[in-house]
Amino acid sequence: MANEYIIDTTAKLIEIVQKSRGEKPFSQDILLIEDDSLCLFVGYEILSRLTSGKIDTAKTAIDAAQKLKLNRYDLVVSDLCLAEDSAIDLISEAQTQSWSKNKNTPFIAVTGYHDIDKHQEALAVGFKIVITKPLTEERARMVLENYWEPYVFKHDMQMIEKPVIDLKLGMERIGVDSKEKAIHALELLMTSLPQDLVLLKKAEAKRDRINMNQILHKLSGALNYSGTPALEKAVQDLYAALKANELSAIPKGIRSIQEQVQRLKTAYYNLLINET
């Protein structure tokens, strides 16, 4: 009876928030997964102030999986450790199973645990960011600003204008308050990018889609720890093109990545000059 009362009360509070909505800066449809009633309500209240889109909620992995089967979302925000199951298993299924409508949907993890190994496991399986609780409106806005467009393949492969370098995002991704560490992460990225581009071009020349996918997967993993939204978007668009079997779009996708890498080099050197 007590649990029923909590669920009923949460539903009524969410209904109050829905009725109080005004004009919002974003319009995503979002699935919010949280097993704690208070965190669910607060998370819903924060997101509802930012988006005019539909916000669905789920308190269990089973309920979340059902909603992911039936609906296509622009963003999924999930507690990392659910009471009955792991959100890591949930996202693995959502990204690989034939029934899923959300294979390319960005998943954002929210957790109360400062476990770096768990955070890295979540990023490795496909979460875009791991945010340590509390989820604030400022952090939620940052997420929506960087993932506002649905992650579906666009035939014209047009680049949405995004910052070349976003140090605040880089600090958030790493989970630190140090600008110096975010810049160091960029330095490590800049070291590996030339070889990644060479391998990507070789795979394109051989029409080796398997190797291209592996290189893009590696790139995506590295970009999860850096504040480089424009390059990350270019990589994700090419990844989507491969998944959609849009072979004619691959050369343009690779050119977009190359262009963003050049822009990143310029921005990175300017950043170093300004920091010294």
Secondary structure as the mmCIF struct_conf table of DSSP 4:
data_model
#
loop_
_struct_conf.conf_type_id
_struct_conf.id
_struct_conf.beg_label_comp_id
_struct_conf.beg_label_asym_id
_struct_conf.beg_label_seq_id
_struct_conf.end_label_comp_id
_struct_conf.end_label_asym_id
_struct_conf.end_label_seq_id
HELX_RH_AL_P HELX_RH_AL_P1 ALA A 2 LYS A 19
TURN_TY1_P TURN_TY1_P1 SER A 20 SER A 20
BEND BEND1 PRO A 25 PRO A 25
STRN STRN1 PHE A 26 PHE A 26
STRN STRN2 ILE A 30 ILE A 33
BEND BEND2 ASP A 35 ASP A 36
HELX_RH_AL_P HELX_RH_AL_P2 SER A 37 SER A 48
TURN_TY1_P TURN_TY1_P2 ARG A 49 LEU A 50
STRN STRN3 THR A 51 THR A 51
BEND BEND3 GLY A 53 GLY A 53
STRN STRN4 ILE A 55 ALA A 58
BEND BEND4 LYS A 59 THR A 60
HELX_RH_AL_P HELX_RH_AL_P3 ALA A 61 LEU A 70
BEND BEND5 ASP A 74 ASP A 74
STRN STRN5 LEU A 75 ASP A 79
BEND BEND6 LEU A 80 LEU A 80
STRN STRN6 CYS A 81 CYS A 81
BEND BEND7 ALA A 83 ASP A 85
STRN STRN7 SER A 86 SER A 86
HELX_RH_AL_P HELX_RH_AL_P4 ALA A 87 THR A 96
TURN_TY1_P TURN_TY1_P3 SER A 98 TRP A 99
BEND BEND8 LYS A 101 LYS A 101
TURN_TY1_P TURN_TY1_P4 LYS A 103 ASN A 104
STRN STRN8 PHE A 107 THR A 111
BEND BEND9 GLY A 112 GLY A 112
HELX_RH_AL_P HELX_RH_AL_P5 ILE A 116 VAL A 125
TURN_TY1_P TURN_TY1_P5 GLY A 126 GLY A 126
STRN STRN9 PHE A 127 THR A 132
BEND BEND10 LYS A 133 LYS A 133
HELX_LH_PP_P HELX_LH_PP_P1 PRO A 134 PRO A 134
HELX_RH_AL_P HELX_RH_AL_P6 GLU A 137 ASN A 146
BEND BEND11 TYR A 147 TYR A 147
BEND BEND12 GLU A 149 GLU A 149
TURN_TY1_P TURN_TY1_P6 HIS A 155 ASP A 156
HELX_LH_PP_P HELX_LH_PP_P2 GLN A 158 GLU A 161
BEND BEND13 VAL A 164 VAL A 164
HELX_RH_AL_P HELX_RH_AL_P7 LEU A 167 ILE A 174
TURN_TY1_P TURN_TY1_P7 GLY A 175 GLY A 175
BEND BEND14 ASP A 177 ASP A 177
HELX_RH_AL_P HELX_RH_AL_P8 LYS A 179 ALA A 205
TURN_TY1_P TURN_TY1_P8 LYS A 206 ARG A 207
HELX_RH_AL_P HELX_RH_AL_P9 ARG A 209 LEU A 223
TURN_TY1_P TURN_TY1_P9 ASN A 224 TYR A 225
BEND BEND15 SER A 226 SER A 226
HELX_RH_AL_P HELX_RH_AL_P10 PRO A 229 LYS A 243
TURN_TY1_P TURN_TY1_P10 ALA A 244 ASN A 245
HELX_RH_3T_P HELX_RH_3T_P1 LEU A 247 ALA A 249
HELX_RH_AL_P HELX_RH_AL_P11 ILE A 250 GLU A 275
#
